[in-house]
């Protein structure tokens, strides 16, 4: 899973589309102020990677 954040809706849609095309689950964290803070060093999601597995 990849996290992304941004203030430009068109750019975020493009990133989400690219991630989807590569088969990567994406989670929109909102704007740069909120989402960026979560991803920056010492943020709640800093260096976190979520792996999704097919259990079927």
Secondary structure as the mmCIF struct_conf table of DSSP 4:
data_model
#
loop_
_struct_conf.conf_type_id
_struct_conf.id
_struct_conf.beg_label_comp_id
_struct_conf.beg_label_asym_id
_struct_conf.beg_label_seq_id
_struct_conf.end_label_comp_id
_struct_conf.end_label_asym_id
_struct_conf.end_label_seq_id
STRN STRN1 UNK A 2 UNK A 4
BEND BEND1 UNK A 7 UNK A 7
HELX_RH_AL_P HELX_RH_AL_P1 UNK A 9 UNK A 21
TURN_TY1_P TURN_TY1_P1 UNK A 22 UNK A 23
STRN STRN2 UNK A 26 UNK A 28
BEND BEND2 UNK A 31 UNK A 31
HELX_RH_AL_P HELX_RH_AL_P2 UNK A 32 UNK A 39
BEND BEND3 UNK A 40 UNK A 40
TURN_TY1_P TURN_TY1_P2 UNK A 41 UNK A 42
BEND BEND4 UNK A 43 UNK A 43
TURN_TY1_P TURN_TY1_P3 UNK A 44 UNK A 47
#
